[in-house]
Structure formats: C-alpha cells, structure tokens
Amino acid sequence: MPDDIDKILNDIEAEKQAKIHKEDTERQLFTVDEQTAKKLSEERKNKVSEFKLQLDIDDEIADDISEDSGEGENTPDHAASQDNPAVGVQPEGLISEKTEADSQSKPKKQKSGVAGCIRGVIYAIIVLAVSGFLAYYLIVGALDMTGLFRSDIKVPVTLTSEQAKDISQVAKELKKAGVIEQPFMFELYCKLTGAADNIKPQDEASLSPDMGYREIINILRITERKTVKVMFPEGSTIDEIAKKLEKNDVCSATEFLLSLDNDEFDYDFLKEIPEGEAYKGRYRKYEGYIFPDSYEFYVGSSGKAVVRKFFDAFNNRVDATLRAKIKAKDMTLNDTIILASIIQWEAAKTKDMYGVSRVIHNRLNNPNLFPKLECDSTQRYVDLITPPVGGQRVENLDYDTYKRKGLPIGPINNPGLEAIKAAIDPSDDSSLKNCYFFATNMKTGETHFSKTLAEHEAWCRRNNIGIYADNG
C-alpha cells in the first residue's frame, strides 16, 4: 500500500516537472532578448521613414499604388517576419509604431482624394459650360443663317460703294437694319462661300430677316431692280393706298400698314400731330399725311421705304414756306390737314375748293349759331372705317360732324396740295361772306352756296341731292 502511494506521488512530480520543462521551452522559443527587440525597433522606424518619404514625392496615383503595394508585400510586419522567422509574436513596440504610421498616412490619402474629386467636378463644369455655349451659338447661328422663325417684314438697306467692298461693314448695316442677328456668322458664311467679293452698292435693297443668308446675298448682288409707277388720286384713304400698293407688287398692304403703326420716322411735321387720351379714337394716325401723287417704286419694296417716300413728298410739297403761312393764320398743321381733307371730298372742282373752305371757316367762326359742321364727307368716312350694320350707320362721335362739334378728330383722307392751300386761304369773295351752307351735285360738278337753310334745302330738292334725292 505505501509503495503504491509513493508511486503515485512520483508520477505526479514527474508530470509537474515535465510541464515546467515544456513551459520553459516555449518561453525560450517565443522570448526575444532585449538587443534583438531594440534592433527590430530601429529597423521598423527606418522603414516607416522611407515609406513616408515615398508618399511625399510620388503623385496621387503613384502614391495609391505604392501604398497598396506596401500593404501587400513590403509592410514592416512582413519584413520583420522575414528577418526573424523564429518570432511568432510581434514585439509591443512594433505594434504601436505601425499604428502611429497608419494614423499619419490615412489623413493624407483622404485629403488627396477630396482634392481630386473637387478638380474633377470643376473640370466637368467647365466642359459642360463650354459645350452649352457652343451648342447655343451654333443653334442661334443656324437660325440666323436660314431665317427660320424670323420676321417676314421687309426693311430698307442702303449700301455705299465703300461699304459694299467691306463685308464687315455690310454685316454691320444688316445688323443695324435688323435683317441679321449674328454679323460674325454672316461674315464667315460670305468668306467660306466666296460671296464677300460680289456685294454691290444698294440704293434701297428690301430685305427681311426670314430670307436667310443665301437669299440676302443674292439680292445684294443685284445692281438693277425692276420698278413700277403708281398714281394715287387726291383724297385717297390710307386703306385704299395700301391695297393699291399690294396690287402693283410694290409691297404688301400689311407691311405698309405695320410700318405706319410701328416704325419711327424723323420728320418735323410729324411732331405736330397731336397725341394723348383725346386722340385715342383716331382711326389712322398718319391719315392725311400720305401725300397723293405719282410715284415710282421698286418692286418688292419694304413698307418702311414706301412710307418714307410718301413722307418725303409731303415734306417737300408742304414745305417750310407753306407751314409758316399756316402759323401766320393762327392755325395748326393738324387742323389745316383735317379741313383740307373735308374740302377734298366736298368740292368736285378745284375752283370750288376755296368757296367750300370759306363756308366751313364761316361756321367754325360762329360756333354759337353753327356748333356742328354737318359735312356729309365725314359720314362717308365713318361708313368706310366702320361699315353699316343691317343698313344702319354705326355711330362715331370722333368723326361724324353731324354728331360732333367742330372738326373731326383727324383727317378723313389724304388731300392734295390745292385742297391744303384752300384750307389756308379761303375765298375772299364778298358773296360768300355770309354763306353757311353748300351742296355739290357730283353728276354735274356744280357746287351751290347758300346763306339760309331754306335756300340750301330748296336747291338740294331741285338737284336730287342727299336726303332729298328721292323727293324730286
């Protein structure tokens, strides 16, 4: 029994010694002496320093590649394990140094990535902006070159000999007139197509924005243009003149009327046409100022060029001398033209215009006795501008002198020079001094002047005139 106990104790002791020996062996295998650890630490520091230097001198892409390579093959941990294959656990110093190196390199990588992203965004914005500008310029240039979605209203363009020789001056004049919007594109087109050397001087080329560069150039190459002569009778209205212009291929009626309504003209006499709330009922502002005469126009003229020709004629015929005479009579140009337009339609013969003028002046000078002119010609104009409905005349208090006191709001036609002179200088025949009525037989051309209403009505009955035509 004691022997068995001793054996057991000996076995326990032997096992204990074996365990102690095993632990000593393991400790020897995994323990590094102080000098080896110090040496490894120095090597680690050197490698970290070299690695940081490499990061500083490489560009961003090379930096990323080097960093990836270092993490895979050339990390300090790998180097340490190669130098010390027997070491299974890294020293505490090496672990802390690796952590420090990582903490220093990661922010730099993040900073470089953000900067690259910003540069990329800026580059993209610049590319988009430039592309957008080029696309816009090309679209605008293409529309200008083809004339798509542009106005078809013609405008006059004049080119001198010197201007015609310089394509940049041609483009400038076209831009000024509103025919083109992109002078540079026009110049480039002319140079590329060889049209720059074929532009001719133009007295009055009629061009519209919707023509496009090719048609514009073709017109500017022409030196001789077809003309047409048109005669406008005295007393024609603006609407009648517009229709006649279109009928003779001078310009469209619409172009002519739009030019009158929208274009600006620099003539002193136009400044005397009154404006304001009181004149809102005026049908055509320039009625009375489109001087009736015979004209020679270019076929296919612009509305503005045609209006200028009419205004030039008015300015030349109703000149400074005549306007001074109007002023001396204490009259306005506007009232003179209104009065002349009534005289133009009321008198059948030129010699009777001065007598008609005397009667109208007599009534205007006696507003208490004759507050209204009661001229049939003004009702005729009302019927033209507002046709009767169901046989009934449309009431117009702006022009109808049977309803309105004094002169109508504006001229009722475009009178000739003789009617204008008659308006300024009415007849001084003593027999007409107290005449307040007149009537004209348009069939015979005779005009009769009366002092009383009874005399006037009796003559009208005998000649079947006006409201008395059916009474015999």
Secondary structure, DSSP 8 states (H G I E B T S, - for coil): -HHHHHHHHHHHHHHHHHHHHHHHHHHHHH---HHHHHHHHHHHHHHHHHHHHHHHHS-HHHHHHHHHHHHHT--HHHHHHHH-TT--S--HHHHHHHHHHHHHHHHHHHHHHHHHHHHHHHHHHHHHHHHHHHHHHHHHHHHHHHTTT-----EEEEE-HHHHH-HHHHHHHHHHHTS-S-HHHHHHHHHHHTGGG----EEEEEE-GGGHHHHHHHHHT-----EEEEE--TTB-HHHHHHHHHHTTSS-HHHHHHHHHH-----GGGGGS--SGGGTT-S-TTTT-S--SEEEEETT--HHHHHHHHHHHHHHHS-HHHHHHHHHTT--HHHHHHHHHHHHHH-SSHHHHHHHHHHHHHHHT-TTT-SB---HHHHHHHHHHS--BTTB----TTT-TTTSSBS-SS-SSB--HHHHHHHHS----GGGTT--EEEEETTTTEEEEESSHHHHHHHHHHTT-GGGTTT-
